[in-house]
Amino acid sequence: MSLCSIKGLARDLARVSMVFGLLLFFGCGGGGGGDDDDKGKNSNSNNYPKSSVLGGSGSDGETKSISGIECVMVKAGTFVMGSPTSEANRYDDETQHQVTLTKDYWVSKYPVTQKQYREAMGTNPSDAYYGIGDNYPVNMVSWGEAVAFCNKVGGRLLTEAEWEFAARGGNKSSGYKIYSGSNDINQVAWYWENSNSTSHPVGTKSPNELGIHDMSGNVWEWVNDWYGSYPSGAVTNPTGPETGSYRVLRGGGWNCGALICRVAIRNGNSPSNRHYILGLRVAFNSY
């Protein structure tokens, strides 16, 4: 039996019974390690993240290669972040609230691949046992290493709100969906029931309305924010708490049950942690 950690042992134990043990507790052992100074980087998250390379303007869903990475334009908009109280197996950190994003941004169409990471950083840290190859998502990446990759290619990590807006299809959303692009997880995600216990090449499941792939399942994706409670009211361009103990991960992974791959699910993990289920997605400011 494996465990897929969300945040801390107490919460994991509560969730195990709900997902029948089909989860991986990656907070302890396995992929630990990392540099101690990862935790302190970019702790002032109230400074809205900026990329050194700018993608320019575009229309919703338009694609463009930026720094050699295929990206999708996400236009500014307003959406409801979190999950409704009627959603099965939701958790108390998914409180719905209105979010307005006033800045357009570009996001990589796929999770960062092992080839892209190796070409930028000169190494591929991925655990070969859980999927190795140019088009597989990179894994075994700490939050600090994810930031370093983004800086190297002139990009940045998404904010948590930007991640969820993109995962929900942005302004092209055709309505609330449990997973990114569908209510049928098998259409859009590699997860416990179909992954054969390994990651898979990116883009091999259907995209969401914006044409973005793998925002549910395959590998968890680091975002910029520290983990904390959602605000109770409407917010504009949120960037999360100013400091904290855990950085946010979103999207679920190949070793997680279906409920852990919901768009609304949130994970907090030590920014120094590396694991074979942890990857990233890169973003670029438009201007």
HURAPE-V745603 format. One record per backbone hydrogen bond with DSSP energy under -1.0 kcal/mol. CO is the residue of the C=O (numbers start at 0). NH is the residue of the N-H. E is the energy in kcal/mol with one decimal. If there is no record, write none. Layout:
CO&NH&E  CO&NH&E
This chain:
1&22&-2.1  2&23&-1.3  5&267&-1.5  7&11&-2.1  8&12&-2.6  9&13&-1.5  10&14&-1.6  11&15&-1.9  14&18&-1.7  15&20&-1.7  18&21&-1.8  23&4&-2.6  23&25&-1.3  28&30&-2.4  30&273&-1.5  34&37&-1.5  37&40&-1.1  42&44&-1.7  43&46&-1.4  58&61&-2.6  61&72&-2.7  63&70&-3.1  65&68&-1.8  68&65&-2.7  69&108&-2.7  70&63&-2.1  71&106&-2.2  72&60&-2.5  73&104&-2.2  76&100&-3.2  78&98&-3.0  80&96&-1.7  83&86&-2.0  86&89&-1.4  90&93&-1.7  93&82&-2.5  96&80&-2.7  97&234&-2.3  98&78&-2.5  99&236&-2.9  100&76&-1.3  103&285&-1.1  104&73&-3.1  105&283&-2.5  106&71&-2.9  108&212&-2.6  111&137&-2.4  112&116&-2.4  113&117&-2.5  114&118&-2.6  115&119&-1.6  116&120&-3.1  117&121&-2.3  126&129&-1.5  127&130&-1.2  129&198&-1.7  132&135&-1.6  133&114&-1.9  134&201&-2.9  135&113&-2.5  141&145&-2.2  142&146&-2.5  143&147&-2.2  144&148&-2.3  145&149&-2.4  146&150&-2.8  147&151&-2.2  148&152&-1.8  149&154&-3.2  150&153&-1.1  153&52&-2.7  155&282&-2.9  157&223&-3.1  158&162&-2.5  159&163&-2.3  160&164&-2.5  161&165&-2.4  162&166&-2.6  163&167&-2.0  164&169&-2.7  165&168&-1.6  168&171&-1.8  169&172&-1.4  177&262&-2.9  178&180&-1.3  181&178&-1.7  183&186&-1.6  184&188&-2.0  186&205&-2.4  189&217&-2.4  190&193&-1.4  190&194&-2.0  207&210&-1.8  211&207&-2.2  216&218&-1.5  217&253&-2.1  219&278&-3.0  220&249&-2.0  224&247&-2.4  234&99&-2.2  245&226&-3.3  246&268&-2.4  247&222&-2.2  248&266&-1.7  249&220&-2.3  250&216&-3.1  252&255&-1.8  255&191&-2.7  256&259&-1.2  257&260&-1.6  261&264&-1.2  266&248&-2.9  268&246&-2.6  269&272&-1.9  270&142&-1.5  270&143&-1.1  274&139&-2.5  274&277&-1.8  276&219&-2.4  277&140&-1.1  278&221&-1.9  279&111&-2.5  281&107&-2.7  282&155&-1.9  283&105&-3.2  284&54&-2.9  285&55&-2.2
